[in-house]
Amino acid sequence: MYCRDHIHADDKLVAAIVKQLLSLSVTGKHVTIVSHSRAMGVCLEAAKELEQSGIECEVINLRTIRPMDDETIIKSVMKTNHLITVENGWPQSGVGAEVCARIMESELFY
């Protein structure tokens, strides 16, 4: 199996690195938009356009997919109560689907 012999990093160290890499590009209070890679440009443009209509978007740029900083995403969705994921991948089994699954498995739904 690939990477089986690699040493696993300390969880606290990984969490600290992820916190530094995660970028909260725009803060808002109405909707959370989570994206990564090239789709971020579309998200930032959408946030500017929605702002003209009075909708404040919180845009999160996932700089790492693994590990993913669930805490920041969950806190944002708890604040806005709405989530949009944007990516250029397949409509199923992608990063957006993983973000949605983690939200649904979090304390938001308990």
C-alpha positions as CSV (number, residue, x, y, z in Angstrom):
1,M,0.0,0.0,0.0
2,Y,1.3,3.5,-0.8
3,C,2.7,5.5,2.1
4,R,2.4,2.5,4.5
5,D,6.0,2.9,5.7
6,H,5.9,6.7,6.2
7,I,6.0,8.1,9.6
8,H,2.7,9.8,10.6
9,A,3.0,13.3,11.9
10,D,1.9,14.4,15.3
11,D,-1.8,15.4,15.2
12,K,-1.2,18.7,17.0
13,L,1.5,19.6,14.5
14,V,-0.7,18.8,11.5
15,A,-3.5,20.9,13.0
16,A,-1.2,23.9,13.5
17,I,0.0,23.7,9.9
18,V,-3.5,23.4,8.6
19,K,-4.6,26.5,10.6
20,Q,-1.8,28.5,8.9
21,L,-2.7,27.2,5.5
22,L,-6.5,27.7,5.6
23,S,-7.4,31.0,4.3
24,L,-10.6,32.8,5.2
25,S,-10.6,35.0,2.1
26,V,-13.8,37.0,2.8
27,T,-15.8,37.2,6.0
28,G,-19.6,37.4,6.0
29,K,-22.7,36.5,7.9
30,H,-25.3,35.1,5.3
31,V,-23.7,32.2,3.5
32,T,-20.5,30.1,3.6
33,I,-18.8,29.4,0.3
34,V,-16.0,26.7,0.4
35,S,-13.7,26.1,-2.5
36,H,-10.2,25.3,-3.6
37,S,-7.9,25.8,-6.5
38,R,-9.0,27.6,-9.7
39,A,-12.7,27.7,-8.6
40,M,-11.7,30.3,-5.9
41,G,-11.7,33.1,-8.6
42,V,-15.4,32.3,-9.4
43,C,-16.2,32.3,-5.7
44,L,-14.6,35.7,-5.0
45,E,-16.4,37.2,-8.0
46,A,-19.7,35.7,-6.8
47,A,-19.1,37.1,-3.3
48,K,-18.6,40.6,-4.8
49,E,-21.7,40.4,-6.9
50,L,-23.8,39.1,-4.0
51,E,-22.5,41.9,-1.8
52,Q,-24.1,44.4,-4.1
53,S,-27.5,42.7,-3.3
54,G,-26.9,42.9,0.4
55,I,-25.8,39.2,0.8
56,E,-22.5,38.9,2.8
57,C,-20.6,35.7,1.9
58,E,-17.9,34.1,4.0
59,V,-15.5,32.6,1.5
60,I,-13.1,29.8,2.6
61,N,-10.2,28.8,0.5
62,L,-9.1,25.2,1.2
63,R,-5.4,25.3,0.7
64,T,-5.1,21.7,1.8
65,I,-7.6,19.0,1.2
66,R,-5.9,16.4,3.4
67,P,-5.8,17.3,6.2
68,M,-8.9,19.5,6.0
69,D,-9.6,22.0,8.7
70,D,-13.1,20.9,9.7
71,E,-13.2,23.3,12.6
72,T,-13.0,26.5,10.6
73,I,-15.6,25.3,8.1
74,I,-18.0,24.1,10.8
75,K,-17.7,27.3,12.7
76,S,-18.5,29.3,9.6
77,V,-21.5,27.2,8.7
78,M,-22.7,27.5,12.3
79,K,-22.5,31.2,11.9
80,T,-24.2,31.5,8.5
81,N,-26.5,28.4,8.5
82,H,-25.9,28.0,4.8
83,L,-23.2,26.2,2.8
84,I,-22.2,26.3,-0.9
85,T,-19.3,24.2,-2.2
86,V,-17.7,25.1,-5.5
87,E,-15.2,23.0,-7.4
88,N,-14.2,22.0,-10.9
89,G,-14.3,18.3,-10.3
90,W,-17.0,15.6,-10.6
91,P,-20.4,16.3,-9.2
92,Q,-20.2,13.3,-6.8
93,S,-17.3,11.9,-4.8
94,G,-15.4,15.1,-4.8
95,V,-14.0,17.6,-2.4
96,G,-17.4,19.4,-2.1
97,A,-19.1,16.1,-1.3
98,E,-16.5,15.5,1.5
99,V,-17.1,18.9,2.9
100,C,-20.9,18.3,3.0
101,A,-20.4,14.9,4.6
102,R,-18.2,16.3,7.3
103,I,-20.8,19.1,8.0
104,M,-23.6,16.6,8.2
105,E,-21.5,14.4,10.6
106,S,-20.6,17.3,12.8
107,E,-22.4,18.7,15.9
108,L,-24.5,21.0,13.6
109,F,-26.9,18.1,13.0
110,Y,-27.1,16.8,16.6
